[in-house]
Amino acid sequence: MYYLFSTQIPGSPLEDTVLRATLAALTAFLVSLLLGTKVIRKLGEYQVREDTSKTHSEKLRDLHANKRNTPTMGGIIVLLALFISAALWCNVKDYTIGLLFLTAAGLGVLGFADDYLKLTVKDCFGMRDRTKLSFQLALGLILGIAIYQHFKSSGVGTGINLPFFREDVELGYLYVVVVMFYVAWSSNAVNLTDGLDGLAIGCTILAGLALCFVAYALGDRETSLFLGINHIPWAKELSVFCAALVGSGLGFLWYNGFPAQAFMGDVGSLSVGGVLAVVALLLKQELLFILIGMVFMLEAFSVFLQVVVFKLSGRRVFYCAPLHHHFQFIGWPESKITVRFWIVAAVMGFLGLLIFRIGL
């Protein structure tokens, strides 16, 4: 759609980034909404349903007993809407958009395989952690090399933008390693957050929206000059892509909100987590995304802390990890946990935009 009009009609209004981002969000929302009912029905027909009995916690099994047999792998809806909208409104020949398609598709395939094993193999909790992490690191390595070469050919440094430092901390070839672990870490963080109705996709929407604003500011030359920040030419396309992600997430939230008609599954959570990471990397806002995606970070850290402390001392820091389950165990209603985590995500998004604006 973008090429059909922008290349044939000089000065086409579709060259306007704000218009394309708006259309991308609306398109993704409508596609997600329209496809949702059909996809969820098909998932139910093929018995692609959540088995909540596959957990090591008896109390968690009881808390989620009413969720059993809810269709899962609904992340397919998010990915379909995202791909369709991005293909229509993004410059698909842009190198960075290609990297995002690769990320979403690669991690989507990994998530699909993980979900498939959980559904088809008795007493199986999915792929082995080592196997899953190896795939994520391998994809991260490919992305790291691709981003490194793109930055070098574009004259952009391969450094990390640290708060309160005027210059990036240059990493050289080590940047590839950073990308590897950054993508795997973000992908798993969103995956761990996906444990309550609407929680992960709601936080994804808020993080994607914040990154959309950041991308627009970096990609628009006049705005970047006004804010006194380095202009990144390809950031405009990333803002349109982020808008498509926000729209597809909103459409899926229609079905995933409490009580959920479908769960996202690993096919969705792993892929959107990786996409958010790659957007942050391409915008050179690696540390800012940690703040914007603070809910994801806290969820992942709670699991890490729980495992380490338990192995060292035999004690538990939380009643159950990830963090949202801890609050379930102390008696918070699921809907209240979700909304409160959304509030934290929104506040962190605003704080991230504030820090980005004042250039810390």
C-alpha positions as CSV (number, residue, x, y, z in Angstrom):
1,M,0.0,0.0,0.0
2,Y,2.8,2.4,1.0
3,Y,4.7,1.7,-2.2
4,L,1.7,1.7,-4.4
5,F,0.9,5.3,-3.5
6,S,4.2,6.9,-2.4
7,T,6.2,5.8,-5.4
8,Q,3.5,6.5,-8.0
9,I,2.3,9.8,-6.7
10,P,5.1,12.3,-5.8
11,G,4.3,14.1,-2.5
12,S,1.7,11.4,-1.6
13,P,0.2,12.0,1.9
14,L,1.2,8.5,2.7
15,E,4.8,9.8,3.0
16,D,3.6,11.4,6.3
17,T,4.8,9.2,9.1
18,V,2.1,10.1,11.6
19,L,-0.6,9.3,9.0
20,R,1.0,5.9,8.2
21,A,1.5,5.1,11.9
22,T,-2.2,5.9,12.6
23,L,-3.3,3.8,9.6
24,A,-1.0,0.9,10.7
25,A,-2.4,0.9,14.2
26,L,-6.0,1.0,12.9
27,T,-5.4,-1.7,10.3
28,A,-3.7,-4.0,12.8
29,F,-6.5,-3.5,15.3
30,L,-9.2,-4.2,12.8
31,V,-7.4,-7.3,11.4
32,S,-6.8,-8.6,14.9
33,L,-10.4,-8.0,15.9
34,L,-11.8,-9.6,12.7
35,L,-9.5,-12.6,12.7
36,G,-9.7,-13.2,16.4
37,T,-13.1,-14.8,16.5
38,K,-12.3,-17.2,13.6
39,V,-8.8,-18.1,14.8
40,I,-10.1,-18.7,18.4
41,R,-12.9,-20.9,17.1
42,K,-10.4,-22.9,15.0
43,L,-8.1,-23.3,17.9
44,G,-11.0,-24.7,19.9
45,E,-12.0,-27.1,17.2
46,Y,-8.5,-28.5,16.9
47,Q,-8.3,-28.8,20.7
48,V,-5.5,-26.2,21.0
49,R,-6.5,-25.6,24.6
50,E,-4.5,-24.7,27.8
51,D,-3.8,-27.5,30.2
52,T,-3.5,-25.6,33.5
53,S,-2.7,-28.9,35.4
54,K,0.9,-28.8,34.0
55,T,2.4,-26.9,36.9
56,H,4.6,-27.8,39.8
57,S,2.4,-25.7,42.2
58,E,-0.7,-27.4,43.5
59,K,-2.1,-24.0,44.7
60,L,-1.5,-22.4,41.3
61,R,-3.2,-25.4,39.7
62,D,-6.3,-24.7,41.9
63,L,-6.2,-20.9,41.3
64,H,-6.2,-21.4,37.5
65,A,-8.5,-24.4,37.4
66,N,-11.2,-22.3,35.7
67,K,-8.9,-21.5,32.9
68,R,-8.4,-25.1,31.8
69,N,-9.4,-25.8,28.2
70,T,-9.2,-22.1,27.2
71,P,-7.9,-21.9,23.6
72,T,-4.2,-21.0,23.5
73,M,-1.6,-20.0,20.9
74,G,-3.7,-16.8,20.3
75,G,-0.4,-15.0,19.6
76,I,-1.0,-16.2,16.1
77,I,-3.6,-13.4,15.9
78,V,-1.1,-10.8,17.0
79,L,1.5,-11.9,14.5
80,L,-0.9,-12.1,11.6
81,A,-2.3,-8.6,12.3
82,L,1.2,-7.2,12.8
83,F,2.6,-8.7,9.5
84,I,-0.4,-7.6,7.4
85,S,-0.4,-4.1,8.8
86,A,3.4,-3.7,8.6
87,A,3.4,-5.0,5.1
88,L,0.8,-2.4,4.1
89,W,2.1,0.7,5.8
90,C,5.8,0.2,6.4
91,N,8.6,0.5,3.8
92,V,9.1,-3.3,3.5
93,K,12.4,-2.7,1.7
94,D,13.8,-0.9,4.7
95,Y,16.6,-3.1,6.2
96,T,15.4,-2.6,9.8
97,I,11.8,-3.7,9.0
98,G,13.3,-6.9,7.5
99,L,15.1,-7.5,10.7
100,L,11.9,-7.1,12.7
101,F,10.0,-9.5,10.4
102,L,12.9,-12.0,10.9
103,T,12.7,-11.6,14.7
104,A,8.9,-12.0,14.9
105,A,8.9,-15.0,12.5
106,G,11.9,-16.7,14.1
107,L,10.7,-16.4,17.7
108,G,7.2,-17.1,16.6
109,V,8.3,-20.5,15.2
110,L,10.2,-21.2,18.4
111,G,7.1,-20.4,20.5
112,F,4.9,-22.5,18.2
113,A,7.2,-25.5,18.7
114,D,7.2,-24.9,22.5
115,D,3.4,-24.7,22.6
116,Y,3.0,-27.7,20.4
117,L,5.1,-29.9,22.7
118,K,3.1,-28.8,25.7
119,L,-0.2,-29.6,24.0
120,T,0.7,-32.9,22.4
121,V,3.2,-34.6,24.8
122,K,1.9,-35.9,28.1
123,D,3.6,-34.5,31.2
124,C,5.7,-32.3,29.0
125,F,6.2,-28.6,30.0
126,G,7.5,-27.7,26.6
127,M,11.0,-27.4,25.1
128,R,13.9,-27.8,27.4
129,D,15.2,-24.5,28.7
130,R,18.6,-25.1,27.2
131,T,17.2,-25.9,23.8
132,K,15.0,-22.8,23.8
133,L,17.8,-20.5,25.0
134,S,20.2,-21.9,22.4
135,F,17.7,-21.1,19.6
136,Q,17.2,-17.6,21.0
137,L,20.9,-17.0,21.3
138,A,21.5,-18.3,17.7
139,L,18.8,-15.9,16.4
140,G,20.3,-13.2,18.5
141,L,23.7,-13.8,17.0
142,I,22.3,-13.4,13.5
143,L,20.5,-10.2,14.5
144,G,23.6,-9.0,16.3
145,I,25.8,-9.4,13.2
146,A,23.1,-7.8,11.0
147,I,22.6,-4.8,13.3
148,Y,26.4,-4.4,13.8
149,Q,27.0,-4.3,10.0
150,H,24.0,-2.0,9.5
151,F,25.3,0.5,12.1
152,K,28.8,0.4,10.7
153,S,27.6,1.0,7.1
154,S,25.4,3.8,8.2
155,G,28.1,5.5,10.2
156,V,26.3,4.8,13.5
157,G,28.5,3.7,16.4
158,T,28.1,0.3,18.0
159,G,27.9,1.6,21.5
160,I,25.5,1.7,24.5
161,N,23.7,5.0,25.3
162,L,24.2,5.3,29.1
163,P,22.3,7.9,31.2
164,F,24.2,11.0,32.2
165,F,27.0,10.2,29.7
166,R,27.3,12.5,26.7
167,E,28.9,9.9,24.5
168,D,28.0,6.3,23.9
169,V,30.2,3.6,25.5
170,E,31.7,2.0,22.4
171,L,31.7,-1.8,22.4
172,G,33.0,-2.8,19.0
173,Y,32.5,-6.5,18.2
174,L,31.3,-7.0,21.8
175,Y,28.1,-5.3,20.7
176,V,27.1,-8.5,18.8
177,V,27.3,-10.5,22.1
178,V,25.2,-7.8,23.8
179,V,22.5,-8.1,21.2
180,M,22.4,-11.9,21.5
181,F,21.7,-11.8,25.2
182,Y,19.5,-8.7,25.0
183,V,17.1,-10.3,22.6
184,A,17.0,-13.6,24.5
185,W,16.5,-11.8,27.8
186,S,13.6,-9.6,26.6
187,S,11.9,-12.5,24.8
188,N,11.9,-14.6,28.0
189,A,10.9,-11.6,30.2
190,V,7.7,-11.1,28.2
191,N,7.1,-14.8,28.1
192,L,7.3,-15.0,31.9
193,T,4.9,-12.0,32.3
194,D,2.3,-13.9,30.2
195,G,0.6,-15.6,33.2
196,L,-2.6,-13.7,33.8
197,D,-5.4,-12.6,31.5
198,G,-4.4,-9.5,29.6
199,L,-1.2,-8.9,31.6
200,A,1.6,-9.4,29.0
201,I,-0.3,-8.0,26.0
202,G,-1.4,-4.9,28.0
203,C,2.2,-4.2,29.1
204,T,3.3,-4.8,25.5
205,I,0.9,-2.2,24.2
206,L,2.1,0.4,26.7
207,A,5.8,-0.3,26.0
208,G,5.2,-0.3,22.2
209,L,3.4,3.0,22.4
210,A,6.3,4.6,24.3
211,L,8.8,3.2,21.8
212,C,6.6,4.5,19.0
213,F,6.9,8.1,20.3
214,V,10.7,7.7,20.8
215,A,11.1,6.3,17.3
216,Y,9.1,9.2,15.8
217,A,11.2,11.8,17.7
218,L,14.5,10.2,16.6
219,G,13.3,9.7,13.0
220,D,11.9,13.2,12.3
221,R,14.8,15.5,11.6
222,E,13.1,18.7,12.8
223,T,11.9,17.0,16.0
224,S,15.3,15.5,16.8
225,L,16.9,18.9,16.2
226,F,14.4,20.6,18.5
227,L,15.0,18.0,21.2
228,G,18.8,18.1,20.7
229,I,19.1,14.4,20.0
230,N,20.9,12.4,17.3
231,H,18.7,11.8,14.2
232,I,18.3,8.2,13.2
233,P,17.0,8.0,9.6
234,W,15.3,4.6,9.8
235,A,13.5,5.4,13.1
236,K,10.5,6.7,11.2
237,E,9.8,3.2,9.9
238,L,10.2,1.8,13.3
239,S,7.5,4.2,14.6
240,V,5.1,2.8,12.0
241,F,6.0,-0.7,12.9
242,C,5.5,0.0,16.7
243,A,2.1,1.5,15.9
244,A,1.2,-1.7,14.1
245,L,2.3,-3.7,17.1
246,V,0.2,-1.5,19.4
247,G,-2.9,-2.0,17.2
248,S,-2.5,-5.7,16.9
249,G,-2.1,-5.9,20.7
250,L,-5.2,-3.9,21.3
251,G,-7.2,-6.1,19.0
252,F,-6.0,-9.2,20.8
253,L,-6.7,-7.7,24.2
254,W,-10.3,-7.6,23.2
255,Y,-10.2,-11.4,23.5
256,N,-7.5,-11.8,26.1
257,G,-8.9,-9.4,28.7
258,F,-10.2,-11.0,31.9
259,P,-11.8,-13.5,31.7
260,A,-9.8,-14.5,28.6
261,Q,-11.3,-16.1,25.6
262,A,-7.8,-17.1,24.4
263,F,-4.3,-17.0,25.7
264,M,-1.3,-15.7,23.8
265,G,0.9,-18.7,24.3
266,D,4.6,-18.8,23.7
267,V,4.1,-18.2,20.0
268,G,3.0,-14.6,20.8
269,S,4.9,-13.8,24.0
270,L,8.4,-14.9,22.8
271,S,8.0,-13.1,19.5
272,V,6.7,-9.7,20.8
273,G,9.4,-9.7,23.5
274,G,12.0,-10.1,20.8
275,V,10.5,-7.5,18.6
276,L,10.5,-4.9,21.4
277,A,14.1,-5.7,22.1
278,V,15.2,-5.3,18.5
279,V,13.3,-2.0,18.2
280,A,15.1,-0.7,21.3
281,L,18.4,-1.8,19.8
282,L,17.8,-0.2,16.4
283,L,16.8,3.0,18.2
284,K,20.0,2.8,20.4
285,Q,17.8,3.0,23.5
286,E,18.8,-0.2,25.1
287,L,18.8,1.1,28.7
288,L,15.7,3.3,28.2
289,F,13.7,0.2,27.3
290,I,14.7,-1.4,30.6
291,L,12.8,1.5,32.2
292,I,9.9,1.4,29.7
293,G,9.6,-2.3,30.1
294,M,10.1,-2.4,33.8
295,V,7.2,-4.8,34.5
296,F,8.9,-7.3,32.2
297,M,12.2,-6.7,33.9
298,L,10.7,-7.2,37.4
299,E,8.9,-10.4,36.4
300,A,12.1,-11.9,34.9
301,F,14.3,-10.8,37.9
302,S,11.8,-12.3,40.4
303,V,12.3,-15.7,38.7
304,F,16.1,-15.3,38.7
305,L,16.2,-14.2,42.3
306,Q,13.8,-17.0,43.4
307,V,16.0,-19.7,41.7
308,V,19.3,-18.4,42.9
309,V,18.2,-17.9,46.6
310,F,16.5,-21.3,46.7
311,K,19.5,-23.1,45.3
312,L,21.9,-21.3,47.8
313,S,19.7,-21.4,50.9
314,G,16.7,-23.6,50.3
315,R,14.4,-20.7,51.0
316,R,12.0,-18.8,48.8
317,V,11.9,-15.0,48.4
318,F,8.4,-15.1,46.9
319,Y,5.5,-17.4,47.6
320,C,5.6,-18.2,43.9
321,A,7.5,-16.7,40.9
322,P,7.1,-14.9,38.5
323,L,6.0,-11.9,40.6
324,H,2.4,-11.8,39.5
325,H,1.8,-15.2,41.0
326,H,3.2,-14.0,44.4
327,F,0.4,-11.5,44.5
328,Q,-2.1,-14.2,43.6
329,F,-0.8,-16.3,46.5
330,I,-1.3,-13.4,49.0
331,G,-4.9,-13.0,47.9
332,W,-5.0,-10.3,45.3
333,P,-7.7,-10.8,42.7
334,E,-6.3,-11.5,39.2
335,S,-8.0,-8.6,37.6
336,K,-6.6,-6.2,40.3
337,I,-3.1,-7.6,39.7
338,T,-3.3,-7.0,36.0
339,V,-4.7,-3.5,36.2
340,R,-2.1,-2.5,38.8
341,F,0.7,-3.9,36.7
342,W,-0.7,-2.0,33.7
343,I,-0.5,1.2,35.9
344,V,3.1,0.5,36.7
345,A,3.8,-0.1,33.0
346,A,2.1,3.2,32.1
347,V,4.0,5.2,34.8
348,M,7.3,3.7,33.6
349,G,6.5,4.5,30.0
350,F,5.8,8.2,30.9
351,L,9.0,8.2,33.1
352,G,10.9,6.8,30.2
353,L,9.6,9.5,27.8
354,L,10.5,12.1,30.4
355,I,14.1,10.9,30.7
356,F,14.3,10.6,26.9
357,R,13.0,14.2,26.6
358,I,15.4,15.8,29.0
359,G,18.3,13.7,27.6
360,L,19.7,12.1,30.8
